[in-house]
Amino acid sequence: MPKRCIPCIGGDIKAAAIKLGDVALNDMLAKIPDCPGAREIQFCGNIKGTRPRSAYQEFVSTCMRGKNIKGFGEAPKAMKECAADWRKSKGK
């Protein structure tokens, strides 16, 4: 099981940012926990920034799973059926 990531900022970095004197920035920094290392920053989450799946992708994924495809030869026909079902559901 992957280790849970907790975002944090080291004390030295936080102190340098606080010296800038921006009230909004100081409020945000106060909410972020300190890292064990004084000059450490730990970011969490998806660094790539991938987008969430679209409604179409979710629909087709569910549809294809329901088709019980036994090989690659059956996939194109099933995909066309799923795409047609999507168009029908959207009224196109």
N, C-alpha and C positions, 0 to 999 in steps of 0.2 A: 504494500500500500504506500503511495507516495506521501512524502512528508508535507504537512500543511504549511503553506507559506504565510508569513505574517509580515506585511510591509513595515519598514522602519527606517529611521534616519539617525545617523550617528550624532552624538552630542556636539562635536566640533562643527559639523556642517549646519546643524540646527542653530547654534549660537551665531555663526556667520550670517545666516539668513535673517535672524532676528535683529541683528545690527542694522539691517536695511531700513527698519522702522515702519514697514507697511503693516497696518493693523490687520487687514484681511489675511495677509500671509501668516502673520503671527498666530491668528486664530486657527488656521489650518494646521500649522506646525504643532500647536499644542495638542491636537487630536491624534497625531501620529506618534506611536511609541518610539523610544530610543533603542537603537541597535546596540549589541554588545560592544562592537568596535566603534571608536570615536569618529572614524572617517569612513564609515560604511553606510551604504544605501542599499536597501533591498526592495526591489520591485516585485510585485506578484501579478499573476494573471497571464493572459495570453499576449505575449510580446508581438506575435505576428499580426495581430489585429484582424483575424478572420471574421467575416461577416456571419451572422446567423443564417440558417437555412431559410429559403423563401417558402411561402405557402405551397407553391408548385412543387418544389423539391420534396417537401414533406408528403404531399399528396401522392406523388409518383412513387416515392419510397414505400409507402404503405400499400399502394396498389400493386407494385411489383412483388412485394412479399406475399401478398394474397394470391398471386397467380401460381405458386408452387412450380416454378421453372426448373426443369430437369437438366438443362444444358444451354450452351451459348446459342444454339440454333433456334431455341424457342424465345429468346430474349427480345429480338427486334419486333416480333409480332406482338408480344405482350406490352412492350413499350409504346407501340402505336395505339394499342387499345387503351392504355392508361392516359396517353395524351388526348385521345378522343373523349374519354370520360371527363378529363379536366375541362376541356372546352365546353362539354355539355353542362357541367356544373357551374360554369361561369356564364352560360347563356350565349356562347359565341357560335 
